[in-house]
Each structure stands twice: as C-alpha cells, then as structure tokens.
Amino acid sequence: MEFKGVSHTFRTKGKRVEAVRDVSFRLDEGEVFGFVGPNGAGKSTTIKIMLDIINDYQGQVTLYGSDAHRAEARRGMAYVPEAPALYDQFTPLEILRMGLSMYGIDRSDSEAWCMQWLERFSIAEYAKRRIRHLSKGNVQRTALAHAMAVQPRLLVLDEPLSGLDPVGRKDVVDILNDYKQQGGAIFFTSHVLHDVERIADRFGFINKGQLLTVRSPRELAAERADHFVVRYQAGQPLGQSCVALRPGEYESEMAQHELPNAIAYLNNTGGHLLAIQPAISLESVFFRILAEAT
C-alpha cells in the first residue's frame, strides 16, 4: 500500500478544514505500521481514504499496485472501526459466518473455523448470545475475530484496543503479533502508545493533517540511548532535570555516566533507588514531536 502526496479538504460551518495535507508513506507486505496522533489529527480520515469512503482527495493511493478507487483493490483487506456497528440481533457466531459468506469463502468446516477464532479472542462462551447483550469489549473482540476469520492480506484497524481491559489488550496484541509473523500486513491507529510500541515495525506521527515523521523502533532506540529516567526516594532531588512525583519521591533524567554517582549518593544519604528505565520511548518521542510542531 502506498500514499503519494495525499491531501483532502472539507468545509464545516463555512470554514475550510485541511484534514490531511501532502501525506506520503508506504506499507509493505508483512509489515506493521502504527499511525499515531492526537484526536482530530487525520488518522481516521487517512483510513477512510484508504477504504475509498472518502474519494475526493488529491494525490494517489495504491493497494498492492491497484488504484484505491477500484473496488477490486480492496480484495483481501479487512477493516475494524473504532466503534464497530454490528447487527445487534445476530450472535458472534452468525457475524463470523456472515463474514465468510460476504468474502466468498466457502469452507465445509465454517462453524468450527469460526468457533476457533471466537475461542482465540476468548469469547467462545458468548458465541450464541445476541450482540445486544454483550459488553463493549466483547463486541470489539467479535469484530476483530470477524476480521481475522477471513484471513486478510491487509488488516486495517482504527483504535483496535479501544474498550478492552488490560487482559483483552494483551490477548489482541499477541494475536496481531502471530498474524504479523505469518506475513500479514497491519495498518492501525491507537492511543495506547505502549501497545503500538510492542508490535509496530514503523510509526507514523501525524498532527493537524500533516505527517511529521516516520520512524522505526531502531531509530527510536538510537535517540538518547545513553540517557535514563531514574525514580528514587530522597530528601532532595538529584540534578536539574527532575519531576517531583509525590513528597520525597522524584524522577530525574540522567546520562549513563551520571548513574554511579547518583546511586552512591542515595546509598550514602539513606535514599532508595526505585527504578531505572531508558529515557526514550514512543510516548516521549510523540510529545516531543508535537511540541516541536507547535
């Protein structure tokens, strides 16, 4: 999949709004691309362009070599929106079997196949319960199982972890990792930056419709690799780059060569070292890029 110089403008309340501006990126087979940005940044608009829901844009979008305006370009693609609108009178099992039918997939073991996916998403016990009676998290799991059951070539997910508890998020991240290992491509947006960091091969940072940068985990790791965040208890903070978390507990960023002296100081003054973590993370890069863009 490739976006080349894609822009889209719409009008609301008499104002001209540039939803995305000159966006260009590429997603290769077997790659996971995390699309990160604040609310209103252009993430969902980008997905709608990809799906040809929005088709009055400038620039070019191709899916596996075909123009995205052509319906056949989206064969082998599955999409899960942030708030799936499933037929609430159906059951999860019926939703998945309907999905196979819509994709033209004829399996003699269709029920067993669908139950296998419901089991993987830990909702097999609700297989024959009406969607209207399920929690938001279980509806989200049903939509994700529906997408995976058709064995897509490209999986497009808009906030796939929304509404899931921590156990559910871990289950979904593990399933997506398995899909990636089997060669599937994933384009997804998420506000849960830690989970994005766990599975994405590259990250695109978008703000106010502009794609600010695209980076890989290796590139993130190379930034300030010799700096660490130290959390500790002490009578007074260490150094200038310090945040008071609560009375007597602090967090300071330090260069690697400063760590031995800081630890020795804590030991000699009755302080306590609580944690040492790398200073760089997807979250820290995200906020720094946003600050630089304003």
N, C-alpha and C positions, 0 to 999 in steps of 0.2 A: 504494500500500500504506500502511496506517496501523495503528499500535498505539495503543490508548487505555487507559491505566491497567492495563496487563497485569502480573499477579503470578502466580507459581507456587511452591508449596511441596512438598517431598517429605521423606520420612523415610529416614534411613540410620543403622544401628546404634542405633536408638532415639532418634536426635536429629532434631529438626525443622530443615530447611535451607530458607531462603528463596532460591531460585535466581535469581529476578528479582522486583523489587519496584516496582510502580507505574510501569512503563516506558511512555513515550509518545513517539512520533516519527512522521514521515511521510516517505515516499519517493515522489517524483513521477516521471512518465514522463520518460525521457531523463536522469535524474539518477544520479549515483554516490554511494553512501552508504558510507563506511568506518566499521566498527564496531571500536573499539579498546579493549583492556583486558587485564589480566594473566590468567594461567591461572586458571580457576575463577571468572571474573568474571560469567559468564552469557551469553557470546557464543553458544556452541553451543546453549544452552537456548533462546535467542531464535529461532534458526534452526529448531529443532525445533518450536517453537510455530507459527512461520510456515508450516511444512510440514504441520501438524496431526499430527505424530508424537507430540507432547505436546498433549493436548486437554482436560485437566482444569485449565485455568487460569482465573483471574478476569480480567475486563476484556474488551475487544473487539479483534479483529484482522480487518481487511478487506483483500481483494486486489481492486483495481480495482472497488470498490463491492460485492463479494460477501463474505459471511461466510466466513472461512478454514476453518470446519468443513466447508464444502461442497466436494466434490471438484472440481467444475467451476470453482471459484475459482482453481485452480492450473493451468488450461489456459494454455499459453503461458509457463510457468515452467520453467526448467532449474536443476538443483542439482548442485553438485560438492562432496562432503565433503572433509575434510582428508586422509583416507586412503581413496581410492576402492577399493571392493571389486569389481573387475571379474572376470568369469568368466575364469579363467586359461587355460582350454583354447581360448579364442577368440583371434582376431587383432584388431588395432586396426581393420582394415577391417570385419570382421564386427561388432565392437562398434558402430561408427558406423551401419552399415546396419540393425542391430537397433534402434538408437535411432530412426531414421526410421520404421521399421515400428511401434514402440510409440507414437509420436506421431501415427500415422495419416497420415504424409507420403508420398505416392506420387509419385515422380519417375522419369521414364524414364531420366534420367542419374544415377541414385542412386550408382553406383560412382564415376563421375567427380567427382560432388559431394563424396562422402566423401574421395576422394583429394585433392581441393583443400584440404580442411580439414586433413588429415594433413600436407600439404605446408606449409601456413601455420604449423603447430606443429612443423615440422622433423622429422617422424617418418615421412615417406612411405616411407623406405627400410626401415622396420620394419612396413609395412602388413600383410604376410602372415606375420609372426613371432608365435608364441604369446605371450600376455600374460605367462605364467610365465617367459619368457626375457628380459623387458625390465627395465631398471633402474627404480628408484622414480621418478626424474624423468620417464622416458618413459611410465610408467603414468599419472603425473599429467597429462602432455601429452595422452595418449589420452582421459582423462576430460574434459579441457577441450575438446578437439576434438569429442567426442561431444555436449557441451552446446551448443556453438556451431553444430553442423551442423543442429540442429533449429530454428534461428533463433528463439530465445525472445524473448518480450516483456520478461521479467524474468529476470535471471541472479543466482542466489544461490550465493555461493562462500564456503566455510569454509576459510580458510588456503590460497588457491589457489596461492601461490608456494612452499608447503612442498615441500622435496625438489628444488627446481630450482636449478641453478647460476646464476651471475650473468648469463650469456648467455640462459639459459632464462627468467629473471625479466624481462629486458628485452623478449624476444620476446612474452611473455604480456602485459606491461603495454602494449606497442604494440597488440596485437590488441584488448585491452579498451578502449583509447582509441578505436580505429576503431569498435568496437561502440557506444560512447557517442556518437560523432559522428553515427552513423546513427540515433540516437534510442532506443537500448536502455537500460533501467534496470538498475543493478547494486547489489546489497547484498552486501558482503563483509567478512570479518574477516581480519586479518593482524597478525603480529608484526613484519613488515618495514615499519617506520613510514615509511621513505623512499619506498617504493613506494606506500604508501597516499597519501602526500602528493602524489605525482605525478598521480594520476588521480581522486581523490575531490573532489566538489563540496562535501560537508559531512562532518564527522567526529562520531561519537557516542562519548563516553568513558564506559565502564561499569566499575564496580568493586563487588564484593560484591553483585551483583544490582541495583545502583542506577545508573540513567543520570545521570551527574553533570552533563554539559553536551553541547550540540550546537553546533558552530561551523563556519564556512566558512573557506576559505583567506584571504579578505579580512579576516575578523575576526582570524585569527591574525597576519596581517601588520601589523595595526594595533597589536598589543600590543608595546610596547617597540621600535617601529620605528626609534627613534633610538639603539639600543644595538647594539654589535657585539662579537664574540668575536675577539680578536687573538692569533695564535700567533706566537711570536718566540723568538730566541736572545739571551740577555743574561747578564751577570754576576750580576744580581739581578732579582727580579720587579718589575713595574710595578703600582702600586696595591695595593689590598687584596683585590679580587675576583680571585684568582689561583689557578691549579692548576699544580703542577709536573708536567710530562709525563715528563721524564727530566732528568738533570743538565744544567743550562744551558739547558733548553728549557721555556718556560712558555706558559700560555694565560690571558688576562685578559679580563674583560668591561669594556667602556668605553662611555661616552656619546659621541655623534658629536663633540661639541665638544672631547673629550679627545684625539682621534686625532692632530691635528697636533703637539701637544707630545710625545706618545709616540713618534711616528715620528722627530721631530727628536732626541729623547733617544737613540734607538737608533743613529741615524746618527752622533751625536757621540761615542758611547761604544764604538763597534765592534760593536754588536749587529746582528742581522739580522731583518728582518720576514719572516715565512714565509707568513702568510695572514691575511685579514680576512674574516669571514663575519657575516651578520646573527645577532643573539643569539637571535632567536625561531625555533623550528622545531616541528614536530609532536611530536618527541621531548621537547623541553624543556617544552612545554605539558603533555604527557602526565604526566611525572614531577612537575611542579608541582601538577597537579590531584590526583594520587594522594597527594602529601604533605599537601595541604590537607584531604583527606578523612579522613586518619588522626588 
